[in-house]
Amino acid sequence: MTIDPELLALGELSLHGRLVAASNGTYQGSVSLSGASATVVYKPVEGERPLWDFPDGTLAQREFAAYVVSEALGWHVVPPTLLRDGPLGVGMVQLWIDEAEVAAGETELVDIVPQGRVPDGWVGVLEALDGRHNPVTLVHADNDALRRMAVFDAVVNNADRKGGHVLNPGDGRVYGVDHGVTFNADDKLRTVLWGWAGDPIPGELLDDVKRLAGELAGALGQQLSELITTVELTATRERCAALLKTGIFPFPSDEWPAIPWPAF
């Protein structure tokens, strides 16, 4: 999905309302410029809750840094995003993505299904009991778009890839949102996309990661150094090197929760 960069950067930002389910100040709004308009998400820095394990910089900076990496990879996993001023101060502004409705009886890209009923084209992640103590399985689609997202999350060390953070606009593309808790120097990968753990990463994705690793030593690294710390930037390079060395999707760690809570 594309948008005129000037519209996102220079358009008048008006707020429609607050998204009350979000843990930080998050607003839906619109940007308007020269007769054009677009719906956006706005997360002002002033609305952020301090996090003990992400003490440096702002969540908004990390959201923008995730977009920068997504674009550098050429994967366009993150919707168009930037840092700019708004009605409540500087914050992250991101193009709003409308999701397609899934027909009754069809499975979402990330979903919960009865245990033993993983649909064709989906892979199981874990088995558990739901709120009524029924055995269920967490599943996600087995497709290239989600593979890219899983590798992207490993690169940026995403600590919060919930099912609700995977958006399906219905045109074959898949977007990820809510990247405020990324780039930590410590391993914090928490995701619902573990279905390929230990499988080989497709060669074309590794080629992109290799190219990214080279760019992190140059202008891209300089840009990111204004958004995340030097230690975090070094850790990002090291994560790229580790993916290139093993060539496989990472396994969950035994040292921290592997699945975000809640998972959706």
C-alpha positions in Angstrom: 0.0 0.0 0.0 1.4 3.3 -1.0 0.9 6.9 0.1 2.3 10.2 -1.0 5.2 10.8 1.5 4.3 14.5 1.6 0.8 13.7 2.7 2.0 11.7 5.6 4.8 14.1 6.5 3.1 17.5 5.9 -0.6 16.8 6.0 -2.7 18.4 8.7 -3.1 15.8 11.4 -6.6 15.6 13.0 -7.6 13.1 15.6 -10.8 11.0 15.4 -10.5 9.2 18.7 -8.3 7.1 21.1 -7.8 3.4 20.7 -8.6 2.5 24.3 -7.4 -1.1 24.0 -3.8 0.1 23.5 -1.5 0.1 26.6 0.1 3.4 25.4 -1.6 6.6 24.1 -2.7 5.6 20.6 -5.1 7.5 18.4 -6.8 7.1 15.0 -6.7 10.2 12.9 -6.3 11.5 9.4 -3.8 13.6 7.5 -5.1 16.1 4.8 -3.1 18.0 2.2 -4.2 19.7 -1.1 -7.5 17.8 -1.2 -5.9 14.4 -0.5 -6.4 12.6 2.8 -5.5 9.3 4.5 -6.4 7.6 7.8 -3.5 7.1 10.2 -2.4 5.9 13.6 -0.8 8.5 15.8 1.3 7.5 18.9 2.6 10.6 20.7 5.7 10.2 22.8 4.0 11.9 25.7 1.5 9.0 25.8 4.1 6.3 26.3 4.4 4.3 29.5 8.0 3.9 30.7 9.4 0.3 30.3 12.2 -0.9 32.5 13.7 -3.0 29.8 13.4 -0.3 27.1 14.8 2.7 29.0 16.6 4.4 26.1 14.9 6.5 23.4 11.2 6.3 22.8 8.8 3.6 21.6 8.0 5.9 18.7 11.6 5.9 17.6 11.7 2.1 17.7 8.5 2.0 15.6 10.1 4.2 13.0 13.4 2.3 13.1 11.4 -0.9 12.4 9.9 0.7 9.3 13.4 1.9 8.2 14.7 -1.7 8.4 11.6 -3.1 6.6 12.2 -0.7 3.7 15.9 -1.4 3.6 15.1 -5.1 3.3 12.7 -4.3 0.5 10.0 -6.4 2.2 7.5 -3.6 3.1 6.4 -5.5 6.2 5.6 -2.3 8.1 3.1 0.3 6.8 4.5 3.7 5.8 5.6 5.3 9.1 7.4 8.4 10.2 8.2 10.6 13.2 6.5 14.0 13.1 4.7 16.6 15.2 1.0 16.3 16.0 -1.7 17.7 18.2 -0.2 16.0 21.3 3.5 16.5 20.3 6.0 14.5 18.4 5.1 10.9 17.8 4.8 8.1 15.4 2.4 8.5 12.5 1.6 5.4 10.5 -0.8 4.7 7.6 -3.9 2.9 8.8 -4.4 -0.5 7.3 -8.0 -1.8 6.8 -8.2 -5.5 7.2 -10.3 -7.8 4.9 -13.1 -9.7 6.5 -12.6 -13.4 6.7 -15.6 -15.5 5.6 -17.3 -17.6 8.2 -15.6 -20.9 8.6 -12.3 -19.7 7.2 -9.1 -19.4 9.2 -7.3 -16.1 10.0 -3.6 -15.8 9.1 -3.0 -16.4 12.9 -5.8 -18.2 14.6 -6.9 -20.7 17.3 -8.4 -24.0 16.0 -9.7 -27.1 17.7 -6.8 -29.4 18.5 -6.1 -31.9 15.7 -7.8 -29.7 13.1 -4.9 -27.7 11.6 -6.2 -26.6 8.2 -4.2 -27.3 5.0 -1.8 -24.5 4.4 -1.4 -23.7 8.1 1.2 -24.8 10.6 0.7 -25.5 14.3 2.7 -23.5 16.9 1.5 -24.9 20.2 -1.3 -26.8 21.9 -3.2 -25.5 24.9 -6.6 -25.2 26.6 -8.9 -22.4 25.9 -11.0 -20.5 28.5 -13.5 -23.3 28.6 -10.7 -26.0 28.9 -11.2 -27.2 25.4 -8.0 -28.4 23.7 -6.9 -26.0 21.0 -3.9 -25.3 18.7 -2.4 -21.9 17.9 -1.8 -21.9 14.1 -0.5 -19.5 11.4 -0.6 -19.6 7.7 2.3 -21.2 5.8 3.0 -18.6 3.3 5.9 -16.4 2.0 4.5 -13.1 3.4 4.6 -14.5 7.0 8.0 -16.1 6.4 9.3 -12.6 5.6 7.7 -11.3 8.7 9.2 -14.0 10.9 12.7 -13.3 9.6 12.1 -9.5 10.0 11.0 -10.1 13.6 14.2 -12.0 14.2 16.3 -9.2 12.8 14.6 -6.4 14.8 14.2 -8.6 17.9 10.5 -8.1 18.1 9.2 -8.7 21.7 5.6 -8.5 20.8 4.4 -10.2 17.6 0.8 -10.9 18.7 -1.7 -12.3 16.3 -3.5 -9.0 16.4 -0.4 -7.3 15.1 -0.6 -9.2 11.8 -2.8 -7.4 9.4 -4.3 -8.9 6.3 -5.7 -6.3 3.8 -6.9 -9.0 1.5 -4.6 -8.3 -1.5 -2.0 -10.9 -0.8 0.2 -8.6 1.3 0.6 -8.8 5.1 1.6 -6.0 7.4 2.9 -6.0 10.9 2.2 -3.2 13.4 3.1 -2.2 17.0 6.9 -2.3 16.9 7.6 -0.2 19.9 9.4 -3.0 21.8 12.1 -3.9 19.2 15.8 -3.7 18.9 16.7 -4.6 22.5 20.3 -5.6 22.9 19.1 -8.7 24.9 17.3 -11.5 23.1 13.6 -10.9 23.5 12.0 -12.5 20.5 8.3 -13.2 21.4 6.1 -14.1 18.6 3.2 -16.3 17.4 5.1 -17.1 14.2 7.2 -20.1 15.5 5.8 -22.6 13.0 9.0 -22.8 11.0 11.5 -22.9 13.9 14.5 -24.9 12.8 13.5 -24.9 9.1 15.9 -23.5 6.5 15.3 -19.8 5.7 14.7 -19.3 1.9 17.8 -18.3 0.1 16.3 -15.1 -1.3 15.5 -13.9 2.3 19.0 -14.7 3.4 20.4 -12.7 0.5 18.3 -9.7 1.6 19.6 -10.1 5.2 23.2 -10.2 3.9 22.6 -7.0 2.0 21.1 -5.4 5.1 24.1 -6.4 7.2 26.3 -4.6 4.8 24.2 -1.5 4.8 24.1 -1.4 8.6 27.8 -0.6 8.5 27.1 2.5 6.3 24.4 5.1 5.9 21.6 2.8 7.2 23.5 2.3 10.4 24.0 6.0 10.7 20.3 6.6 10.3 19.4 4.0 12.9 22.0 5.3 15.3 19.7 8.4 15.7 16.8 6.1 16.7 18.4 3.3 18.8 21.5 3.0 21.0 24.9 2.0 19.7 24.7 -1.3 21.7 21.3 -2.0 20.1 22.7 -1.3 16.7 25.6 -3.6 17.3 23.2 -6.3 18.5 21.2 -5.9 15.3 24.3 -6.6 13.2 25.0 -9.6 15.4 21.5 -11.0 14.9 21.9 -10.7 11.1 25.2 -12.5 11.3 23.7 -15.3 13.4 20.8 -15.8 10.9 23.4 -15.9 8.0 25.5 -18.4 9.9 22.8 -20.8 10.9 20.5 -20.3 7.8 17.5 -21.4 9.8 14.5 -19.8 11.5 15.4 -19.4 15.2 14.1 -21.6 18.0 12.3 -20.2 21.0 14.5 -19.7 24.0 14.0 -21.4 27.3 15.1 -18.3 29.2 12.0 -16.1 28.6 8.4 -16.5 27.4 8.3 -17.3 23.7 4.7 -16.2 23.1 3.4 -12.7 23.9 0.6 -12.5 26.4 -2.1 -12.1 25.4 -1.3 -13.8 22.1 -3.9 -11.7 20.3 
